[in-house]
Amino acid sequence: MIYIYNDYGGTHTTSLAAAYHLKQLPQSERKLTTEEILNVKYFNQLTNEDFGKIIFHGNDEDGNSVYTLGRKRSKLVVPALKELTLLLLEKYHFDEKIVLSNTSPTVPITMSIGGFFSRGMKIDFIGVPLLVKGAKQCCDNIYRLVENTKHVGSTSFNENVIILENEMYK
């Protein structure tokens, strides 16, 4: 199975989701610390050149691959990935389930503003504190989103490609 967490930038909520999925962050109800957030691999580190790249984060305890993707504003990236995957499944007859999970609904306004200042304007002294504050606000939602994503992935659906929009995590 392949999990791909995706959102606008692919460097904040997606990185946190991948870290939760891979058990690199504590699986609890408590808020993350600043150090835990800033030590997450790829958190606030990707650049414009990384948009559209599917970035490998590791394999989970069941051997499933975990990736992230920054898709910018394009609503077509995820459906195009689904169509490409279905085409490859049909042509090459491999049996792999793929779950594309959107982390965008978890993003608080604080994180959006922080990302704009830090990644967009390169003003980290304003952006990073806002990103950390936003991450602390949404970490529980991200954790619950990841748990649901893993649950859906482990459920036997007839579909090989599952798209989760995750609107319930707003």
C-alpha positions, 0 to 999 in steps of 0.5 A: 500500500502507498499513502500520499498526504497532499496539500498546497505546499507539501511542507507543513501539515503533510510533513506532520501527517507523515511523521504521525503516520510513521510514529516519529511524533508522540501519538497522544492528545497533547500539543506538540512542542516547538522542538518536536514541530521544528524537528519534523523532516521537511517541515518548512524546508521545501521550496518552489522547486519541490512543488509537484514532487512526490517525496518519500518519508519512509515505511510504516510498521506494516511496510507501507510507503508514506509520501507527501505532495505539494500540489499548489492550487491545482485541483487536477493533480490528485485526479490526474494521479488517480487516472495515471495509477489506474492506467498503470494498474490496468496495463501492468497488472500490479496490485497496489492500493494507493490512498491520497489523503488531503491535509488541507482542511486541517490548516488554520489561518495562522499556519497559512499566514506563517507559510506565506511569510516563511516560504513565500516572502522568506521572512522566517522571524515572522513566519516560523513562530506563526507556523509553530503556533498553527501546528500546535493548533491543528496537531490533534486534527492531523493526528485524527486525520492520519488515524482515519487514513490508516483505517481506510487504507486497511479496510478492504474496498474494491477500489485500488485508488482512494481519495480522501478529502477529509473535510470533517477535519476543518 
